[in-house]
Amino acid sequence: PVIEDSQLGKRGYLTPTVAKEHVVKLWEKEGFFLKFLFSGLDACHSSETGFSSDIFFLQLLVVPPSRFRPINRLGDQMFTNGHTVNMQAVMKDCSSIRRLLVVMAAEKARLLGNSGGGSGGGDVTGARLA
């Protein structure tokens, strides 16, 4: 979508789906230069465009079994494995983003309802988190 001048000063949440669309459009226009910035892009490309934006986005979070993430012990103290801590942080952040998207969609619907606006913007609650 084209950004209007009135929208330039406003901030909002950029969903992963929209970000992925922007990366694809950027590749279409500046792919020649991006090949030099990201030399690994030559190894993973799609048949149509010679590029796949999938390398920039996480679709799945692979969780190794807990036997490969044992609890660390130091004397009498026990600590959660670093990999487990990082994965918990990612899952917590995804949950927070989902809740924020729901709140933002409700606020947008409330504002559109108060202004008597028509059927505007898309539903952000269905956005997949990458």
N, C-alpha and C positions, 0 to 999 in steps of 0.2 A: 504494500500500500504506500501511496505517496504521502509524505509528511507535509502538512500545511504550515504556513508561517505562524498561525495562531497556536499550533501545537508544539512549537519548538521549545518553549519555556516550560512546558508541563512535563512532569515525571510520571512514570507508570511502571508496571511490572511487565517485563518482556518474557513471555512464556517460551519454553524450549522449542515448541513447534514453530513459533514466529521467528525465533533466533535461527533455527535451522533453515527456514525459508530465506532469511537474509544472507546466510552463508552461501546458499546455492546461487542466489542472485549475484552476490559479490564474485563468486567464482566465474559466472557467465561473463561478467564485465572485466574482471581483473585476473583471470586464471593464469595468464602468461606470467605475471609477476609473482603470484602466489606459489607457483611451482618452485620458484627460487627461494622463497621464504620457508616453505614447508617441503623439503626435499623428499620426505617420506610419502608424499601424496602420489608419486608415480607408482608405488608398489600396490596401492589399493585404490582402484578406480572402477567406476561403473562403465558399462559398455556404451551408453548413450553419450554422456558428456565428458568422459575421461576423468571423472571426479566423483567421489562419494563423501558426503558430509558426515557420514556415520562415525568417522574417526574422531570427530570433535564432541560427540554426544554419547552419554552412557545410557543404554537402554535397559540393561540388567545389572543387578548387583550380585555378583557371584559370592556366595558365602561358603568358605571351606568348613568342613566339620570341626566341631569344637576340640577334637583330639589334636588338631593341627594348630589350635589357638589355646594352648593350656594356660591355666592361671599361673601367674608368676609369684614365686614366694621369695621373700627376703626376711630371713629370721622368722619371727612369729607373724609377720604381716603377709597378707595375700593381696595381689594386685591383678586387675583385669588385663588381659593381653592387649597390646597396643593395636593389633589388627581389629580386635573386637571393639575397642573404644572408637576407632575411626569409622567402622561400619555403623555403630550405634549413632554416631554423630550425623552421618549421611541420612540414615532413616529418620532421625528426629527432624532434621532440616526439611526433608521431603514432606513430612507430616505437617510441619509449620507452614510451608508454602501452600499446601493444599487448603489448610484452614484459612490462610490469608486470601487465597483466590475466591473462596466461598464468600468471605466477608466483602471483598471488593465487588463481586458480582451482585450481592444483595444491595450494597450501597449504590451501585450503578442503576440497578432496577428501581430502587427507591427514588433516585434523582430523576430518572426518566418518567416514572409514574407521577411525580409532583409537577413536572414541567409539561405534562400532557404530551410528551414526545411519542413518536411513532415507534416502529420496530427497528431500532438502531442496532448497535454493535453486537458482536458475536458473544456466545456464552463461554466465559472463561473457565467455568467450573468443570468442563469436560476436557480440559487440556491435559495431556499426558506429561508427566514429569520425566525428564530424561535423567 
